[in-house]
Amino acid sequence: MASINLQGDTSGSISISAPSVAGSNTLTLPATTQTLATQNALGVRNLIINGDMRIAQRATSATGLTSSGYYTVDRYNLGYTASGSVDITQSTDVPTGQGFANSVKIDVASSTTPTGTQACNFQQKFEGQNLQHLKKGTSSAESLTVSFWVKSNKTGIYYIEFYDADNTRSISQAYTINVADTWEKKTLTFVGDTSGAFDNDNNLSLTLFFFLSAGPDFSSGTHNSSWGSATTANRLDSDQVNFLDSTSNYINITGVQLEVGDTATPFEHRPYDMELARCQRYYYKRQPTGSVATLQPQLCFGGYSSSTTLAVYYLDFPVPMRIAPTAMEQSGTASDYGVKGTGSTLTLSSVPAWSDTTSFYLGSFTGTVSSGLTAGQSITLRAMSSNTYLAWSAEL
């Protein structure tokens, strides 16, 4: 019986050979970058979570932002310490033919020129235990390659920075937006750092910064083009554009990929459920889909009334969160929530209150009514408004 042998070599080719009566026939095919990337994808290549900006549990837009925080697309933090304000939107403007459905868009709502240590940047933060394979702090430290798509009307030089929070070290590199209002792909490679290992825990070890504007204190020296001690003066150079200088300015970013090595591979399009679960480790939100719907988190153990006025609810988080949430976000007032048992729905007399701050995989919260519950009765929490939600955060 004939057999087919597949062989690959370092020259970037694949050979297919099939023995025959007359001998061996060999067909050699070129191995494309896509093929090699697939062959080498033995796990999750992209260290970025939500690199295609499609998960936005909090909201799809936020306007008039004047301070740092998480606002729209999951896992991205706006670093904002300047005057003026910006808007952030989950946009459908994407580069053609790349398989993306969303980008993040930042618009200048109120212009300003940053002073001192004022700045505007876009960030993603990483746990140390997810970075151990980078071998940082050893002679085998791995290089990192960042690739992404960007579009802006504000052409010029921008900076990307890695900041090592465990060892107070940093490295920065510039890239240029060359053509206004046009999607461009950028690729930057950063050498590995042989000094300062990342802590092997679930705390912040590394931050990736996309700088948009920065005050002069960030560029009074010379940026660290190789890994070095982090100082404010050496984070950027003075050629960083001031993105905040006009309300006409906008920037879109998508397809962010961070991977080991000195070569950018095609963007790793992960399944939606995988990406959502990775985001829910840091933020989990439950919201009804109708005007009156049961607000019952996934895998809920159920609720019960511990007295005639107190309702207790338990829930499993869909994935273990990074740390135990210490608070619960909610919208609306007490009248936006109701308790449903075997009888009519009773309106809460106060908004639900988080009562468990010790567990990262399950929790409990309570709701009170003036009267009408039966102790030991099974109950559910109902949302009386479609805008009502409960959410838990374990962000870095």
TORTOR-582715 format. One record per residue (C-alpha): z, y, x. Coordinates in pm, whole numbers. Example, Ala and Ser with C-alpha at 12.3 -4.5 7.8 and 13.67 -1.06 7.14 Angstrom:
REC        z        y        x
REC      780     -450     1230
REC      714     -106     1367
//
This chain:
REC        z        y        x
REC        0        0        0
REC      -93      345      134
REC      178      598      197
REC      181      978      229
REC      385     1144      499
REC      493     1508      487
REC      575     1677      816
REC      664     2036      897
REC      689     2214     1228
REC      814     2542     1365
REC      462     2687     1376
REC      472     2737     1001
REC      250     2449      884
REC      289     2138      672
REC       92     1821      751
REC        5     1556      492
REC     -114     1225      631
REC     -226      912      448
REC     -300      593      645
REC     -635      432      566
REC     -831      132      680
REC    -1018      345      931
REC     -711      527     1058
REC     -500      823      966
REC     -638     1117      769
REC     -440     1438      810
REC     -461     1759      604
REC     -278     2061      743
REC     -175     2341      505
REC      -26     2678      601
REC      339     2721      502
REC      380     3050      320
REC      687     3271      338
REC      764     3166      -19
REC      754     2799       81
REC      976     2847      384
REC     1224     3051      180
REC     1241     2773      -76
REC     1289     2508      192
REC     1573     2704      347
REC     1749     2783       17
REC     2023     2524       43
REC     2265     2744     -150
REC     2293     3097     -279
REC     2097     3310      -30
REC     2168     3647     -183
REC     2522     3771     -124
REC     2463     4051     -374
REC     2573     3985     -730
REC     2348     4126    -1003
REC     2085     4240     -755
REC     1827     4269    -1035
REC     2056     4496    -1241
REC     2018     4289    -1559
REC     2388     4237    -1637
REC     2555     4544    -1790
REC     2866     4435    -1978
REC     3033     4777    -1984
REC     2743     4985    -2113
REC     2374     5052    -2059
REC     2432     5423    -1998
REC     2705     5667    -1897
REC     2662     6045    -1882
REC     2828     6343    -1720
REC     3008     6139    -1453
REC     3229     6341    -1220
REC     3442     6072    -1053
REC     3416     5729     -890
REC     3420     5412    -1097
REC     3235     5119    -1255
REC     3023     5247    -1543
REC     2708     5048    -1628
REC     2543     4761    -1438
REC     2798     4504    -1326
REC     2936     4489     -971
REC     2811     4835     -873
REC     3060     5113     -818
REC     2967     5479     -820
REC     3137     5660     -533
REC     3157     6021     -649
REC     3381     6288     -499
REC     3151     6590     -522
REC     3126     6872     -773
REC     2849     6856    -1033
REC     2781     6534    -1226
REC     2539     6243    -1265
REC     2417     6010    -1538
REC     2367     5635    -1483
REC     2137     5417    -1693
REC     2026     5055    -1696
REC     1653     5125    -1690
REC     1345     4916    -1772
REC     1141     5098    -1507
REC     1066     4830    -1247
REC      812     4757     -972
REC      505     4582    -1111
REC      459     4210    -1054
REC      797     4140     -893
REC      967     3960    -1183
REC     1229     4228    -1254
REC     1319     4351    -1602
REC     1575     4615    -1507
REC     1672     4870    -1248
REC     1962     5112    -1225
REC     1873     5479    -1260
REC     2087     5770    -1142
REC     1999     6118    -1265
REC     2152     6444    -1150
REC     2309     6607    -1456
REC     2465     6904    -1279
REC     2352     6995     -928
REC     2573     7073     -630
REC     2589     7075     -250
REC     2868     6851     -119
REC     3117     7009      120
REC     3367     6855      363
REC     3410     6488      276
REC     3251     6513      -67
REC     2988     6247     -130
REC     2781     6053     -378
REC     2696     5691     -312
REC     2630     5360     -485
REC     2829     5058     -367
REC     2889     4686     -391
REC     3209     4532     -257
REC     3263     4180     -121
REC     3557     3940      -96
REC     3638     3816      252
REC     3630     3450      150
REC     3263     3489       54
REC     3172     3618      401
REC     3315     3355      635
REC     2972     3208      710
REC     2873     3539      870
REC     3096     3436     1166
REC     3197     3796     1217
REC     3429     3846     1513
REC     3276     3558     1710
REC     2999     3532     1969
REC     2790     3361     1699
REC     2809     3652     1454
REC     2510     3650     1218
REC     2272     3937     1158
REC     2234     4065      802
REC     1916     4178      630
REC     1914     4409      329
REC     1603     4442      114
REC     1556     4638     -207
REC     1311     4833     -419
REC     1359     5207     -463
REC     1185     5489     -652
REC     1271     5859     -652
REC     1120     6202     -681
REC     1344     6308     -390
REC     1164     6194      -76
REC     1326     6195      267
REC     1588     6011      469
REC     1874     5814      313
REC     2143     5602      478
REC     2284     5256      416
REC     2622     5169      561
REC     2833     4856      596
REC     3206     4927      612
REC     3447     4654      729
REC     3775     4729      550
REC     3969     4458      738
REC     3903     4603     1082
REC     3797     4964     1007
REC     3450     4915     1157
REC     3111     5031     1035
REC     2739     5036     1101
REC     2475     5260      942
REC     2099     5274      931
REC     1846     5517      783
REC     1545     5447      565
REC     1285     5685      424
REC     1152     5731       72
REC      799     5825      164
REC      617     5885     -165
REC      759     6055     -471
REC      778     5869     -804
REC      652     5544     -649
REC      825     5208     -612
REC      868     5117     -243
REC     1028     4811      -88
REC     1268     4871      200
REC     1401     4617      450
REC     1674     4684      706
REC     1835     4440      950
REC     2187     4490     1090
REC     2304     4302     1400
REC     2605     4077     1375
REC     2947     4207     1477
REC     3121     4005     1746
REC     3446     4199     1694
REC     3687     4178     1402
REC     3681     3872     1177
REC     3689     3908      799
REC     4011     3795      629
REC     3963     3467      444
REC     4098     3577      105
REC     3997     3728     -228
REC     4058     4088     -122
REC     3809     4355      -18
REC     3656     4295      324
REC     3313     4458      319
REC     3141     4738      127
REC     2767     4808      119
REC     2701     5179       62
REC     2377     5339      -56
REC     2437     5705       32
REC     2267     5966     -184
REC     2449     6284      -73
REC     2729     6361      170
REC     2919     6662      299
REC     2890     6777      663
REC     3210     6598      770
REC     3020     6268      745
REC     2763     6375     1003
REC     2944     6595     1252
REC     2900     6320     1512
REC     2630     6052     1543
REC     2605     5760     1303
REC     2711     5415     1427
REC     2375     5248     1486
REC     2565     4942     1609
REC     2901     4812     1495
REC     3185     5037     1606
REC     3513     5194     1506
REC     3470     5367     1171
REC     3523     5741     1173
REC     3419     5990      907
REC     3210     6193     1153
REC     2997     5893     1250
REC     2902     5753      912
REC     2569     5938      873
REC     2345     6193     1042
REC     2272     6540      911
REC     1920     6440      803
REC     2059     6257      498
REC     1896     6424      195
REC     2107     6603      -64
REC     2009     6408     -373
REC     2242     6627     -581
REC     2057     6952     -514
REC     1852     6958     -836
REC     1884     6837    -1195
REC     1524     6714    -1161
REC     1631     6445     -915
REC     1653     6079    -1002
REC     1660     5748     -817
REC     1592     5392     -937
REC     1704     5084     -743
REC     1650     4714     -810
REC     1592     4383     -631
REC     1885     4430     -393
REC     1921     4131     -162
REC     2162     4075      127
REC     2107     3762      333
REC     2192     3606      665
REC     1933     3645      939
REC     1680     3898     1060
REC     1410     3824      802
REC     1390     3925      437
REC     1287     3640      208
REC     1153     3676     -148
REC     1414     3792     -399
REC     1633     3510     -527
REC     1591     3515     -907
REC     1898     3329    -1032
REC     1945     3201    -1390
REC     2099     3451    -1632
REC     2401     3233    -1707
REC     2479     3196    -1335
REC     2459     3569    -1274
REC     2666     3652    -1583
REC     2940     3409    -1475
REC     2952     3564    -1128
REC     2991     3908    -1286
REC     3263     3785    -1523
REC     3481     3696    -1226
REC     3529     4071    -1187
REC     3488     4202    -1542
REC     3492     4030    -1881
REC     3416     4201    -2210
REC     3417     4074    -2569
REC     3254     4274    -2844
REC     3151     4178    -3200
REC     2788     4172    -3302
REC     2834     4288    -3662
REC     3024     4558    -3851
REC     3303     4310    -3923
REC     3318     4006    -3693
REC     3575     3777    -3546
REC     3677     3903    -3205
REC     3766     3567    -3060
REC     3707     3527    -2684
REC     3529     3218    -2558
REC     3745     2911    -2513
REC     4029     3077    -2703
REC     4332     2853    -2757
REC     4380     3021    -3093
REC     4642     3261    -3223
REC     4955     3235    -3430
REC     5207     3465    -3594
REC     5545     3447    -3423
REC     5708     3647    -3704
REC     5612     3835    -4017
REC     5492     4130    -3806
REC     5382     3994    -3465
REC     5058     3811    -3386
REC     5009     3635    -3050
REC     4667     3544    -2911
REC     4573     3323    -2617
REC     4242     3304    -2435
REC     4074     3124    -2150
REC     3859     3346    -1934
REC     3507     3199    -1914
REC     3546     3178    -1535
REC     3858     3227    -1321
REC     3890     3595    -1247
REC     3935     3724     -894
REC     4297     3822     -965
REC     4518     3826    -1272
REC     4421     4129    -1482
REC     4716     4365    -1516
REC     4581     4550    -1819
REC     4343     4515    -2111
REC     4077     4769    -2196
REC     4010     4838    -2563
REC     3826     5081    -2782
REC     3922     5248    -3106
REC     4255     5281    -3282
REC     4488     5037    -3455
REC     4286     5055    -3779
REC     3983     4912    -3594
REC     4163     4578    -3561
REC     4277     4333    -3825
REC     4467     4004    -3845
REC     4307     3731    -4051
REC     4512     3431    -4165
REC     4476     3220    -4478
REC     4490     3528    -4698
REC     4354     3880    -4673
REC     4294     4073    -4352
REC     4589     4287    -4244
REC     4526     4603    -4041
REC     4717     4631    -3716
REC     4981     4903    -3689
REC     4915     4942    -3313
REC     4629     4851    -3081
REC     4644     4505    -2919
REC     4869     4492    -2612
REC     4817     4277    -2302
REC     5124     4066    -2235
REC     5025     3835    -1947
REC     4974     3973    -1594
REC     5027     3657    -1391
REC     4725     3433    -1450
REC     4364     3466    -1338
REC     4226     3196    -1570
REC     4408     3248    -1901
REC     4609     3517    -2072
REC     4773     3637    -2392
REC     4792     3956    -2593
REC     4970     4066    -2907
REC     4911     4269    -3220
REC     5161     4400    -3473
REC     5138     4464    -3848
REC     5393     4626    -4077
REC     5446     4301    -4273
REC     5268     4015    -4445
REC     5241     3744    -4180
REC     5403     3404    -4202
REC     5576     3275    -3890
REC     5383     2985    -3736
REC     5061     3064    -3922
REC     4725     3022    -3746
REC     4544     3355    -3729
REC     4243     3527    -3578
REC     4190     3882    -3460
REC     3915     4066    -3644
REC     3724     4372    -3533
REC     3678     4621    -3816
REC     3410     4816    -3626
REC     3105     4706    -3427
REC     3213     4940    -3147
REC     3547     4765    -3105
REC     3590     4567    -2785
REC     3847     4413    -2554
REC     3786     4382    -2180
REC     3963     4276    -1860
REC     3897     4392    -1505
REC     3962     4229    -1169
REC     3732     4451     -961
REC     3775     4500     -589
//
